[in-house]
Amino acid sequence: MTPAINLLRKQGLSFSLREYEHDKQCTHFGEEAAEKLNLDPASVFKTLLVSDDKQFFVAIVPVTGTLNLKRAASVFEVKKLRMAEPKEAERLTGYLIGGISPIGQKKDLTTCIDQTALNFSTIYVSGGQRGLDIGISPDDLSKACHRSLFANIGERKT
């Protein structure tokens, strides 16, 4: 069991697990999950870490889009954000890139979930390892994440 699954069980939140065979050559983890699990890609969300060089934050956006750093900076009430380096993300979360879950991270970081998550009864996020996704309601995901909120932080890929 991953820290994400253990935390969800401890909190008594409802969730499902979906597993698939991860292709080691694939670097588009969320898109791979949507395809292999036959899910609506808009319901599959990726976990990104961002920083203002003083503190780190978690941003959760659909795999069909990208994170708008300016909007996220406004939500987190900082001047400017940058994407965290992969090694920083792994160190802070305790998970490997491609398997970073927003749940059960080593550090309790303020989290923002893109408001499009509220369009679905169930969304899918990494379960803490490549090839494992958690199906969970947006509200329960919010409960499982530290200091979480919903906001418009994503935008469609062009």
C-alpha angles and dihedrals in degrees: 000000000000124000088254093057092043092052093048091051092047091051092047093234122157116247143143131221124227120188131192138170106267115220106226090213092057119099098172094080100172094047089048091052092049092050099043094043092044092236132151100264090221089064094054114087132197126216116229130182120215134180141197087204090259101061140006131235137188121235121190116198136161117273086233090068146033135247116262101219094196093054091044091051089053092050092048089044096236131125100239139358135204130191113264117248113253093248091051091050093049093047094049097043103033089228132107121248108271091031102056109137120198086221126077098010120169092242123045102235127179107259133206121195117201108250092235085079087075089067089072134063088211129026129183127231133168114286093213101277137057111273096027125097131179121220109210140152114260090241093052090047088053090051091051094050125077117255092342132180139171120241142147101269102136135076135192118268112252 
